[in-house]
Amino acid sequence: MKSVNFLLAFVLMAMASAYDPSPLQDYCVAINDTKTAIFVNGRFCKDPRVATADDFTFSGLNTPSATNNLLGANATLLTVDNFPGLNTLGMAIARADFAPGGVIPPHIHPRGTELVLVQKGTIFVGFVDSNNTLFGKILYPGDVFVIPQGLNHFQVNIGKTDGVLFASFNGQNPGVITLANSIFGTNPPIDPYALARAFQLDVNAVKQLQAKFSSTN
């Protein structure tokens, strides 16, 4: 029951922090079929006369995602792309699952501030500002941490048990740019000699990283 109360409070906080422009009508369920769309507000919208409660419902955030991967962590992000009812409402939500030692690697959300709520485990969360100052905190169940929009941040499970956190965003599609992938996994690849000089690495080490990250895309 306590975890339900935590999540309810978390969702209410997310609603209060909406960042996207205000909607022009009650709702605008996103739709790709423009033949049956009538309004435009960020995306084409389903005719409200045929909208149903299912458009505003998503089931599955209670289900853990697999963590048997190289990072030991996985995240399920609900945005307007997979939850059309979020369109124009200025919010999104995610669930992240961690094995012991699991990491959500350094990344940014270019279009959203992130509010993190730990439900289970012991999670170290941190972000780095434009002065290269690290703001980090060990979080326990019920603890909340806010990550300013566009700043580099990460989460790691430092406990000995599985971890779960929920994150809300003040935008319907905050975007995710994982830094290692955006540097070493681009298509086409960035000149390895430029990266070697930028990161003070041997060029062969850069080529190895590029081969590793390009294979994961």
N, C-alpha and C positions, 0 to 999 in steps of 0.2 A: 504493500500500500504506500510506503514511503517513497519508493521509486516512482510510482504513478504521480504522487504529489509533486516530486521534483520535476518530472517531465512536463506536467501541466503548467507549473510556474515558469518553466523555461520557455515553453511555447508562447505564453503571455508576454514575456519579456521580448521575445523575438517580434511579436506583433507590434509592440510599442516602438520598435527601432527601425521601422520601414524607411528605406532610403530612396527607392525608385520613385519616379514622378507619380503623382496621385492619379488614380484611374478616372476615366471619363464616364463610367457607368458602374452599375452594381458589381458586375463581374465580366470577364472576357476570357472564356475557356479557349485556350489556344487550339488552333486547328490548321492542318496543312492543306486541306481541300478548299481552295478559294471559291469553288463553285457554290458551296453552302455557307460561306462566311459573309457577314454583313458589316461588321465594324472593324476598324483598324486602331489598335492602341498598343504598340510594341510588336504585336503579332496579329495575324488575322484571327478573328474570334468566331466561335460557333454562334449561330443564331440562338439567343437566350430562350426562345420558345421551345427549343429542343434540348436544352441543357438538363441534366439529371444530377441527382446526388452523387452518382458514381464519378462524375467529372471532378468532384471536390473530395474524393476519398482515395487514400492509398493504404494498402495493407502490406506489412512485411518488415517494418522497422523493428519488430520484436524478434526477428530471426537473425542470429549471428551470421556474419559473412566469414568465408574461409580465411584462415590466417597461415595456412601451410604453404607459404611462399617465401621468397628471398628476404622480404622485409618483416615477415612475422606480423603483418597487420593488413587490414583491408577496410575500405570505407564505402558506404552506400550513400550517394548524394542525390537528394530529391530536388530537382529544379523544374523549371517550366518545360524542359525537354521531356521528362518522364512523368510529370505531374501537371497536366495542362491547366488544371484549375488554379494554379499559382499565378497564371499570367496576369500582370498588372497589379498584383497584390504586394509586391515589394518584399518578398521573403522566400527563403529556402531553408532546408533542414538536412542534416546528414547524421548517419550513425557510423562510428568507427570501432572496430574490434581489434584487440591486440592479444597476441600470445605473450608470455613472459619475454621481455626484451624486445618486443615488437616496436617498429618505428614507422610513423608517417613522416616521410623525409621532408627536408626543407622545401617549401612551396609558397606561392602567393595566390591570393584571390584578388584580381585586379578590379573587380566591380562589387566588392562586398566586405563589410566588417564582419568578423566571426565572433560568436559568443559560444564558449565551450562549457558544457556541464558534464562532470564525471559521474557516471552511474555506478561503476564497478572498477576496482583496482587502484593502483597508485601510479598516476600519470604525471610525468614531467612535461610541462608545456612552456614554450618560450618563443619570443619574437625578437627581431633585431631592427632597431630604428635606423634612420638615415645617418646617424653619427656612429654607427657600428656598436651601439650599446645593446647588450643582451638583457632582456627582461624575461626571467624564467622563474617558474614556481612549481613546486611539487603539489599536486592536487589529489584530494581524496574524495570519496563519494559525497556528492552534495556540493562540492566546491565549483565555483564558476570563474572563468577567466576570459577576458575580452582581448581580441587581437585586432588592432586598427587596420583599416582597409589598405590593401596593397603591400603590407609589410611581410618580409620573409619570416616564416614561422615553422614550427615542427612540434610533434608530440611523440613521446617514447614511454613505454610501459616499463617502469623501473622496479615493479613488484614481482613477486614470485608466482602470482596467479594471473589468470586472464583479466583483461581490462576492457571496459566499454565506456565510450563517451558519446554524447550527442552534441551537435554543433548547429547553431542557427545563423542565418545570414540575412542582412537587411537588403537583399536584392533577389530577384527571382532567378537570376542566372549569374552567380558571382564569378564563375570561371575558376579554373585551377591550372596553374603553371608550375610544374615540378622543376626545380632549378637544374638538377643534374640532367634531366631529359632535355630541357630547353637549351642546354649548352653542348652536351655531348651526343645527343640523340636526334639532332636536326636532320632534315631532308631538303636539300642536299647538306652534307656535313660542312660545318665551319672549318676554315683552313686550320689544320692541326698545328701549324707553325705559329699562327696568331694566338691560339689557345695556350700553346706551350709557353710562350712569352708572357701572356697575361697571368697565368697561374704559376709561373716559375717551375715548370715541369719539363722533363725530358719529352721530346716530341714522340718518341715511341710509347711512352706512358699515355700520352693523349690519344694516340691511335688505338691503343688497347681499350681505353675508356669509350671511345667512339664506337668501336666494334661491339662492346658489351651493351651499351645503351641503345644503339640502333637496332639490335636484335630483339629488344623488348617492346618496340613500337609496333 
